[in-house]
Amino acid sequence: MWKEAHHHESRLNYDKKMTNVKAPDGIEVITKSTGPNQFTIVATATFNCDPTKIWKLLWDWEQLLTVGLPGMTENFQWLNGSPEQIPSSFQFELGGAIIKEEIYKRTTKDNHCLRYRTLEPSLGVVDYDAILELHPIDQKHTVFTATRK
């Protein structure tokens, strides 16, 4: 989820602080160094549908992992809670490591927004806080933004 290497690069603009990648499928990934071994990663994509269709996928975290990391995760289980309950914690295996995360905020008031964070270090990542947001452009188009700090 936090590795830029999972994105196919078609164009790479690099300076000492930021990497900007725009993939052929329309996903743009920007990685910015915010300090020693600290990064902010922002991925954006535009979908040809209204936010409620995408929100259904974001609501079910187990399904989201199978779409976001196809064939890479195993043994998903809820540790506390469920898709309907906030906060909820869960774990899954990725590359032989156990990843534990918590969904701690979800709202549909002004936009569709979900926040989650790591519960313990894994795969060299100490911690991160992430936001998934959906912003409607019109009735048939939605911008999806994923930010990890």
Secondary structure, 3 states (H helix, E strand, C coil): CCCHHHCCCCCEEECCCEEEEECCCCCEEEEEEEECCEEEEEEEEEECCCHHHHHHHHHCHHHHHHHHCCCCEEEEEEEECCCCCCCEEEEEEECCEEEEEEEEEEECCCCEEEEEEECCCECCECCCEEEEEEEEEECCEEEEEEEEC
